[in-house]
Amino acid sequence: MVNDNIGTDEVARVVRDEIARLLERTHRAPVQVADADRLDALGISSIELFDLAGGLEERLGVDPFEGSYSLSDVRTVDDLCRAYCDACSDSAGRDETLQSSRRRAEARRRQLR
């Protein structure tokens, strides 16, 4: 999934979906996941959280844990959602800055012709 124009609700949906996949893969009963749920209360170990973060990075196209967030600080579903929401919005801002820079460079090239 490309992270362009992804909203908070979509990030939360993807996070909950990945948690459900993890629980299913590890043969645990599916549960309704709420933002305030602690990951350890859902039975998610630190190793499984690392696996979960890998799946989320693949689906959302960003890794919030290479920047300002630490995976060890993630305790709740909401913490995880917030980390990915922030990373997606930061990424979108960097993409816009890059596009703006490319437009200026192209305009300069046209002036030199």
C-alpha positions, 0 to 999 in steps of 0.5 A: 500500500502506498502511504500517499493521502492515507488518513488516520482512519485508514491507518487505524483500520490497517493496524487493527487488521494486522493485529487480527492477522497476527492473532489468527496466525498464532491460533488465538481467538479473534477479539474486537480491538480498541484503541486503549487496548494494551498489546500485552493484554492482547497476548502480543509479545515483544517479538510479535510486536516486532513482526507486527511492525514489519507487516505494518511497514510493508502495508503502509510504506513507512517505518516510524521506528527509524525516526523519532519513535521507539518500538519499546515505547509502544504499549497500546493499539493507539500508540501503534496507530499514532506512530504510523499516522505521524510517519505517514503524514511526515512522509507525505510532507517530504514527498510534497517538498521533493515534488516542489523541488523537482518543479522548480528544477524543471522550470529552471531547465526550461529557462536555460533552453 
